[in-house]
Structures are given as C-alpha cells and as structure tokens.
C-alpha cells in the first residue's frame, strides 16, 4: 500500500536467538525497500525475560540504531523518500501483484 516505514511491535524473550530476529528484520527491510523499526519489550514478567534489542533498519537492510536490553527510547533520522527511490530502482518491485495482498 506504499508504506515507507513499517513499525513492528514484538515480545521476543532472551531465551530466543535475537540474532535471528535482527536478520529477519534486515532481510524484510531490504526485500521490501522500506525502513523497519522493531520495538521489543524489556523486563521480566513471570518466567519470561524480554530481550529488548529494539532496532531501526534502512531500506538497504543496514542497521541504523539498535538498543540493548534496558528500557530506553531511541530516535533515528530517516529519509522516507529514500525508500521510494530505492523501490523505483529495483525492477522486480513493479512485478508485484498487490491486488492479491490481504
């Protein structure tokens, strides 16, 4: 639908491999030529220790900002038109059949 930035709230825990989540976000940002900001919960609730490690990624899949496991607010300057420029430079994005997306 033309998004240039996608926000992804998550509740990943420390028992899970955080590097997998980072790689997944980086690949999704690259493949879709969008900025992605993943915000992950921190702290402990019952037996769950939430990992934090929120991240902001560019349309090229590069990490712009990343946090640790402490509660914090991060800010990142992003150039939203950059996402559209990058999508227009990738010939395969015009082959998508968005009418089939739900």
RAJO-V761867 format. One record per residue. N is the residue number from 1. RES is the residue in one small letter. SS is DSSP state (alpha for helix, beta for strand, coil for the rest). PSI is psi in whole degrees, -180 to 180 (* if undefined). Layout:
# RAJO-V761867
N:RES:SS:PSI, N:RES:SS:PSI
This chain:
# RAJO-V761867
1:x:coil:13, 2:x:coil:18, 3:x:coil:143, 4:x:coil:-18, 5:x:beta:134, 6:x:beta:130, 7:x:beta:131, 8:x:beta:104, 9:x:beta:136, 10:x:beta:166, 11:x:coil:55, 12:x:coil:141, 13:x:beta:161, 14:x:coil:-22, 15:x:coil:-13, 16:x:coil:156, 17:x:coil:99, 18:x:alpha:-29, 19:x:alpha:-29, 20:x:alpha:-42, 21:x:alpha:-40, 22:x:alpha:-47, 23:x:alpha:-40, 24:x:alpha:-45, 25:x:alpha:-42, 26:x:alpha:-42, 27:x:alpha:-43, 28:x:alpha:-42, 29:x:alpha:-45, 30:x:alpha:-50, 31:x:alpha:-34, 32:x:alpha:-1, 33:x:coil:52, 34:x:coil:158, 35:x:beta:142, 36:x:beta:131, 37:x:beta:113, 38:x:beta:122, 39:x:beta:116, 40:x:beta:144, 41:x:coil:153, 42:x:beta:166, 43:x:beta:-173, 44:x:beta:135, 45:x:beta:114, 46:x:coil:-125, 47:x:coil:4, 48:x:beta:126, 49:x:beta:108, 50:x:beta:142, 51:x:beta:-22, 52:x:coil:-129, 53:x:coil:42, 54:x:coil:157, 55:x:beta:147, 56:x:beta:129, 57:x:beta:144, 58:x:coil:167, 59:x:coil:-14, 60:x:coil:3, 61:x:coil:13, 62:x:coil:140, 63:x:beta:123, 64:x:beta:-48, 65:x:beta:148, 66:x:beta:142, 67:x:coil:177, 68:x:coil:-151, 69:x:coil:15, 70:x:coil:150, 71:x:coil:128, 72:x:coil:165, 73:x:coil:129, 74:x:coil:149, 75:x:coil:142, 76:x:coil:132, 77:x:coil:125, 78:x:coil:151, 79:x:coil:91, 80:x:alpha:-42, 81:x:alpha:-21, 82:x:alpha:-38, 83:x:alpha:-44, 84:x:alpha:-40, 85:x:alpha:-44, 86:x:alpha:-43, 87:x:alpha:-39, 88:x:alpha:-21, 89:x:alpha:-12, 90:x:coil:111, 91:x:alpha:-29, 92:x:alpha:-19, 93:x:alpha:-24, 94:x:alpha:-11, 95:x:alpha:-4, 96:x:coil:144, 97:x:coil:80, 98:x:alpha:-17, 99:x:alpha:-17, 100:x:alpha:-7, 101:x:coil:144, 102:x:coil:*
